[in-house]
């Protein structure tokens, strides 16, 4: 699904994306370094809003927060696209190309979080999470309202 991007400067014939340090100049139907942000009809858009390429229930010990709530689970979700191209990336199949995905509405994702046993929340992972900043923003805002 597509969404309007949130951080940009509009230029005469382009948009400068301000989401990451690359500050890509986006032009009509040309993508930035991340391969998910572009311009359509003179509007900056992200093509991966809510597009989940991978989802797993992980033990919290697998995350950098392994001392936080030991023995609990966390729902891990990721999308395609990344603003880095690390030679050691273990998720390059999904992060470096537009991969097969399934759209999950923010409200549905919040409902899924609640169904996981011993779950403490959600981790946006498998690529640089800012690649779907607009989706993360919406999920977090709605989740906070539902608590």
C-alpha positions as CSV (number, residue, x, y, z in Angstrom):
1,X,0.0,0.0,0.0
2,X,1.2,3.5,-0.6
3,X,1.2,6.5,1.8
4,X,2.4,10.0,1.7
5,X,5.8,10.5,3.2
6,X,6.1,12.7,6.3
7,X,9.6,14.3,6.1
8,X,10.6,16.1,2.9
9,X,11.4,19.4,1.3
10,X,9.6,20.2,-1.9
11,X,11.7,21.5,-4.8
12,X,10.6,22.8,-8.2
13,X,10.7,19.4,-10.0
14,X,11.6,17.0,-7.1
15,X,11.4,16.2,-3.5
16,X,14.3,15.9,-1.0
17,X,13.5,13.1,1.4
18,X,14.5,14.0,4.9
19,X,13.9,10.6,6.6
20,X,17.5,9.4,6.7
21,X,20.9,10.9,6.3
22,X,21.0,10.1,2.6
23,X,18.6,13.1,1.9
24,X,17.7,11.5,-1.5
25,X,16.4,13.7,-4.3
26,X,13.3,11.9,-5.4
27,X,11.8,12.5,-8.9
28,X,8.7,11.2,-10.6
29,X,8.8,7.4,-10.5
30,X,12.5,7.3,-9.4
31,X,13.3,5.8,-6.1
32,X,15.7,6.8,-3.3
33,X,18.5,4.6,-1.9
34,X,15.9,2.7,0.2
35,X,13.9,1.6,-2.9
36,X,10.6,2.4,-1.2
37,X,10.3,6.3,-1.4
38,X,9.4,8.0,-4.7
39,X,7.3,10.7,-6.2
40,X,4.0,10.1,-7.9
41,X,2.0,13.0,-9.3
42,X,4.3,15.5,-7.6
43,X,3.7,13.9,-4.2
44,X,6.2,12.0,-2.1
45,X,5.0,8.5,-1.4
46,X,6.3,5.3,0.3
47,X,5.2,2.1,-1.4
48,X,5.6,-0.2,1.6
49,X,3.0,1.2,4.1
50,X,1.8,-1.8,6.1
51,X,3.4,-4.3,3.7
52,X,4.7,-7.0,6.0
53,X,7.3,-9.3,4.4
54,X,8.1,-11.3,7.5
55,X,6.5,-11.8,10.9
56,X,7.6,-14.1,13.8
57,X,7.1,-14.5,17.5
58,X,10.5,-14.3,19.0
59,X,11.8,-14.8,22.6
60,X,12.8,-11.4,23.9
61,X,16.3,-12.8,24.5
62,X,16.8,-12.7,20.7
63,X,16.6,-8.9,20.8
64,X,19.2,-6.4,22.1
65,X,16.8,-6.0,25.1
66,X,17.4,-9.6,26.3
67,X,17.6,-8.5,29.9
68,X,14.2,-6.9,29.7
69,X,11.4,-9.2,30.7
70,X,13.2,-12.5,30.3
71,X,11.1,-15.4,29.3
72,X,8.6,-13.2,27.4
73,X,7.8,-13.1,23.7
74,X,7.8,-10.2,21.2
75,X,6.1,-10.0,17.9
76,X,8.7,-9.2,15.2
77,X,7.6,-7.7,11.9
78,X,9.5,-6.3,8.9
79,X,9.0,-4.8,5.5
80,X,11.1,-4.5,2.3
81,X,13.5,-1.7,1.6
82,X,16.6,-0.4,3.4
83,X,18.8,2.7,3.3
84,X,21.9,0.6,4.0
85,X,23.5,-2.2,2.0
86,X,25.5,-4.1,4.7
87,X,27.6,-6.9,3.2
88,X,26.8,-9.0,6.3
89,X,23.0,-8.5,6.2
90,X,21.2,-11.7,7.2
91,X,17.9,-10.3,5.8
92,X,19.1,-9.0,2.4
93,X,16.5,-11.1,0.5
94,X,13.8,-8.8,1.9
95,X,15.6,-5.6,2.7
96,X,17.4,-5.0,-0.7
97,X,14.5,-5.6,-3.1
98,X,10.7,-5.3,-3.3
99,X,9.7,-8.6,-1.8
100,X,6.5,-10.5,-1.5
101,X,4.4,-8.9,1.2
102,X,1.0,-8.9,2.8
103,X,-0.8,-5.6,3.8
104,X,-1.7,-5.6,7.5
105,X,-3.9,-2.6,8.6
106,X,-2.5,-0.9,11.8
107,X,-5.6,-1.9,13.8
108,X,-5.3,-5.5,12.7
109,X,-1.6,-5.6,13.7
110,X,-2.5,-4.2,17.1
111,X,-5.1,-7.0,17.5
112,X,-2.5,-9.6,16.5
113,X,-0.1,-8.3,19.2
114,X,-2.7,-9.0,21.8
115,X,-3.2,-12.6,20.7
116,X,0.5,-13.7,21.2
117,X,1.0,-15.6,24.5
118,X,3.4,-13.9,27.0
119,X,3.9,-11.1,24.5
120,X,5.4,-7.8,25.7
121,X,4.9,-5.8,22.4
122,X,6.1,-5.5,18.9
123,X,9.6,-5.1,17.3
124,X,9.8,-3.5,13.9
125,X,12.9,-5.3,12.6
126,X,14.6,-7.2,9.7
127,X,15.6,-4.0,8.0
128,X,16.1,-0.3,9.1
129,X,12.7,0.3,10.8
130,X,12.6,3.9,9.5
131,X,11.9,2.6,6.1
132,X,8.2,2.4,7.0
133,X,8.2,5.2,9.5
134,X,4.7,6.3,8.6
135,X,3.3,2.9,9.4
136,X,5.2,2.6,12.6
137,X,3.9,6.1,13.6
138,X,0.3,5.1,12.9
139,X,0.6,1.7,14.7
140,X,2.2,3.3,17.8
141,X,-0.3,6.1,18.0
142,X,-3.3,3.8,17.7
143,X,-1.8,1.3,20.1
144,X,-1.3,4.0,22.7
145,X,-4.9,5.2,22.3
146,X,-6.2,1.6,22.8
147,X,-4.4,1.1,26.1
